Amino acid sequence: MLAIIWHSRTGAARALAQAVREGAGEESRLIAAADASPQDLLDAQGYVFACPENLASLSGEMKEMFDRCYYPVLGRIEGRPYATAIAAGSDGEGAQRQIDRIVTGWRLKRVADSLIVNLGAQTPAQIMAEKTVPEPELARCRELGAALAEGISLGIF
């Protein structure tokens, strides 16, 4: 099972996570970061972490999930595949680097390039507004979900 753990403030990261789920199909589970438990991570064979970048960093709710789950699963999920989907206003690399550093401790294996969707939100009004993710970006997320689900199913990862 592929766990798609997500957090969203303005709808963009939620849309990315839902598109990953569409691509992954029945062998996946969409889990809000606030609801994710260590058991959810233990039960999964792979992960997609989807969240916004806030102030050049990982969103607080996603960071809280990592804080809450980190030690209970440490040494118990090593080698499992992961990928990321980041919604950003202009960059996304800060959140990406932070996730990569955190999961290095879990010894997870990145199996897909970073998927960062830059939506160009630069003014306070644009940043706070509900987002609509362009279809080509959602298609990339569906492809990511399908690839991870297939890789897990075939035992490639």
C-alpha positions as CSV (number, residue, x, y, z in Angstrom):
1,M,0.0,0.0,0.0
2,L,1.2,3.5,-0.9
3,A,0.5,6.1,1.8
4,I,-0.1,9.6,0.4
5,I,0.4,11.9,3.4
6,W,-0.6,15.5,2.8
7,H,-1.2,18.9,4.2
8,S,-2.7,21.9,2.4
9,R,-3.6,25.5,3.3
10,T,-5.0,26.8,0.1
11,G,-6.0,23.6,-1.8
12,A,-3.0,23.2,-4.1
13,A,-1.2,20.5,-2.1
14,R,-4.5,18.7,-1.5
15,A,-5.1,18.7,-5.3
16,L,-1.6,17.3,-5.8
17,A,-2.2,14.5,-3.2
18,Q,-5.6,13.7,-4.7
19,A,-4.1,13.4,-8.2
20,V,-1.3,11.1,-6.9
21,R,-4.1,9.0,-5.4
22,E,-6.0,8.9,-8.7
23,G,-2.9,7.6,-10.4
24,A,-2.0,5.1,-7.7
25,G,-5.5,3.6,-7.5
26,E,-6.9,1.2,-5.0
27,E,-3.5,0.2,-3.6
28,S,-3.1,3.6,-2.0
29,R,-4.4,5.6,0.9
30,L,-4.8,9.3,1.3
31,I,-4.0,10.4,4.8
32,A,-4.1,14.0,6.1
33,A,-0.9,14.9,8.0
34,A,-2.9,15.7,11.1
35,D,-4.3,12.2,11.1
36,A,-1.2,10.2,10.2
37,S,0.1,7.9,12.9
38,P,3.2,5.8,13.2
39,Q,1.0,2.8,12.5
40,D,0.0,4.3,9.1
41,L,3.7,4.6,8.2
42,L,4.4,1.1,9.4
43,D,1.5,-0.3,7.4
44,A,2.6,1.3,4.1
45,Q,5.1,-0.1,1.7
46,G,5.9,3.4,0.3
47,Y,5.1,7.1,0.7
48,V,4.3,10.3,-1.2
49,F,4.6,13.4,1.0
50,A,2.5,16.3,-0.4
51,C,2.5,19.7,1.1
52,P,3.0,23.4,0.5
53,E,6.2,25.3,1.0
54,N,5.6,28.0,3.6
55,L,8.2,30.7,4.2
56,A,10.8,28.6,2.3
57,S,10.2,25.7,4.6
58,L,8.0,22.6,5.2
59,S,4.5,23.5,6.3
60,G,4.0,23.3,10.1
61,E,1.4,20.6,9.9
62,M,3.6,18.3,7.8
63,K,6.6,19.0,10.1
64,E,4.4,18.1,13.1
65,M,3.6,14.7,11.4
66,F,7.3,14.0,11.1
67,D,7.9,15.1,14.7
68,R,5.1,12.9,16.0
69,C,6.0,9.8,13.9
70,Y,9.8,10.0,13.6
71,Y,11.0,8.1,16.7
72,P,8.2,5.4,16.8
73,V,9.1,4.2,13.3
74,L,12.9,4.8,13.4
75,G,14.7,1.7,12.3
76,R,11.4,0.0,11.2
77,I,10.8,1.4,7.7
78,E,14.3,1.5,6.2
79,G,14.6,1.1,2.5
80,R,11.0,1.9,1.6
81,P,10.4,4.1,-1.4
82,Y,9.3,7.7,-1.2
83,A,8.5,10.7,-3.4
84,T,7.3,14.2,-2.8
85,A,4.9,16.7,-4.3
86,I,5.4,20.3,-3.2
87,A,3.1,23.2,-3.9
88,A,5.1,26.5,-4.0
89,G,4.6,30.1,-4.8
90,S,8.0,30.5,-6.5
91,D,10.6,27.9,-5.3
92,G,9.7,24.8,-3.3
93,E,13.3,23.7,-2.8
94,G,13.4,24.6,0.9
95,A,10.5,22.3,1.7
96,Q,12.0,19.6,-0.5
97,R,15.4,19.8,1.2
98,Q,13.8,19.6,4.6
99,I,11.8,16.5,3.8
100,D,14.8,14.8,2.3
101,R,16.9,15.5,5.4
102,I,14.2,14.2,7.7
103,V,13.6,10.9,5.8
104,T,17.3,10.4,5.5
105,G,17.1,9.4,9.2
106,W,14.5,6.9,8.3
107,R,16.7,5.6,5.5
108,L,13.9,5.9,3.0
109,K,14.9,5.7,-0.7
110,R,13.8,8.5,-3.1
111,V,12.5,6.8,-6.2
112,A,11.3,9.7,-8.2
113,D,12.5,13.2,-9.0
114,S,11.1,16.1,-6.9
115,L,7.8,17.2,-8.1
116,I,7.5,20.9,-7.4
117,V,4.6,22.9,-8.7
118,N,5.3,26.6,-8.7
119,L,2.0,28.5,-8.9
120,G,3.5,32.0,-9.0
121,A,1.7,33.4,-5.9
122,Q,3.7,36.4,-4.8
123,T,1.4,39.0,-3.3
124,P,-0.3,38.5,0.1
125,A,-3.7,38.1,-1.7
126,Q,-2.4,35.5,-4.1
127,I,-0.6,33.6,-1.4
128,M,-3.7,33.3,0.7
129,A,-6.2,32.6,-2.1
130,E,-7.5,29.1,-2.9
131,K,-5.4,27.6,-5.6
132,T,-6.3,25.8,-8.9
133,V,-3.5,23.5,-10.1
134,P,-3.2,23.4,-13.9
135,E,-4.1,20.1,-15.5
136,P,-0.6,19.3,-16.8
137,E,0.7,19.5,-13.2
138,L,-2.1,17.2,-12.0
139,A,-1.2,14.8,-14.8
140,R,2.4,14.7,-13.5
141,C,1.0,13.8,-10.1
142,R,-1.2,11.0,-11.5
143,E,1.9,9.6,-13.3
144,L,3.9,9.8,-10.1
145,G,1.2,7.9,-8.2
146,A,0.9,5.2,-11.0
147,A,4.6,4.7,-11.1
148,L,5.0,4.3,-7.4
149,A,2.1,2.0,-7.0
150,E,3.3,-0.2,-9.9
151,G,6.9,-0.3,-8.6
152,I,5.6,-1.4,-5.2
153,S,3.3,-4.0,-6.8
154,L,6.1,-5.4,-8.9
155,G,8.5,-5.4,-6.0
156,I,10.9,-3.1,-7.8
157,F,11.2,-0.8,-4.8
